[in-house]
Amino acid sequence: MTSTAVEPKHSSAAQEKIEMQISGIQTLRGIAAVLIVTYHATAHPMLTSIGQIGILQAGVDLFFVISGFVMWITTENRNYQTAWQFWRLRIARVVPLYWAATLAYMAVAILLPSQLFSAAMSAWAVLSSFLFIPSWHLNGEIVPIYTLGWTLNYEMYFYFVFGLCLLAKTRSARLVSFATFIIASVAFGIATDPATAVGKLYTNPMIIEFLAGVTIGALFNRFRPSFYWPAVGIVLLLLAIAVIGSTTIVSLPRVIGYGLPAALSVMATLLIERPSRKHSLKIGTLLGDASYSIYLAHPFVLRPFFLAATVLLAAPTTGIQWTLVAGATTTGILGGLACYYLV
């Protein structure tokens, strides 16, 4: 499915597309997107009997681990790729759709502010949002104007640091330098508790999830021919379910409660990957391919869905509320797919 050797004659974008077609990982990306859409679907105030299901936030942590994994396996053997080439590809992949979503959100905030939970904007908020600079929002959180972009602030920081590590001459040096920087950053944050938005985000333990993905990618590329232990994979998957389930009972740090299960799930998927190469679900691959579009576009679909539901249903029963969650999630995914194909 994915080749170990990388020929310079292939463009970086084309080779990345080839190497990313690991069906299990693509399906996990799709699952992560669905979890996030469902999480936001359960957040609407009219769902009084359900409430927001916090455990679904783990979709973000799954995205972070997968991102670390993909960045490693798509760059490990590219000694001809410079840091700038890496950054250019990441910018081309992330920025256009995010900027478009941010502009769309700003337009709604200006024209229909009553339809948003928060429509507050300032010159600095606008500038920092477009430049991926962590800053305090008026709601007291470190988020950009289009609040979903908080995850992209982490992603872009990861890309910046990882790109610098590509300057190292050997794969081992790249891995060690990246791991050292991430661990040192988190340790510094724990020791100093920075007050600035930049300091808090860049030292947040969540960045360890990128390191987890990078480490899994290094192991996968190193042992790829024999990376097939389905029994171990199933055990890891069950362990992931147990850990994330425990977060509903015991309060755990996010990097443990959500990040650890995400890393275990990625590892488990790779260990049981071989059978899925012949029997992969096309819907899983499709959702994985469209996951970024689904992530950024779904709020624009959820809002009118619940606006219509509020008008039609004054006091929905618990059963109707669950039906609304299912309908909203499906609508959000379809909206994201439409964005993927049309935009």
Secondary structure, 3 states (H helix, E strand, C coil): CCCCCCCCCCCHHHHHHHHCCCHHHHHHHHHHHHHHHHHHHCCCCCCCCCCCCHHHHHHHHHHHHHHHHHHHHCCCCCCCCCHHHHHHHHHHHHHHHHHHHHHHHHHHHHHCHHHCCCCCCCHHHHHHHHCCCCCECCCCCECCCCHHHHHHHHHHHHHHHHHHHCCCCCHHHHHHHHHHHHHHHHHHHHHHCCCCHHHHHHCCHHHHHHHHHHHHHHHHHHCHHHCCCHHHHHHHHHHHHHHHHHCCCCCCCHHHHHHHHHHHHHHHHHHCHHHHHHHCCHHHHHHHHCHHHHHHHHHHHHHHHHHHHHHHCCCCCHHHHHHHHHHHHHHHHHHHHHHHHHC
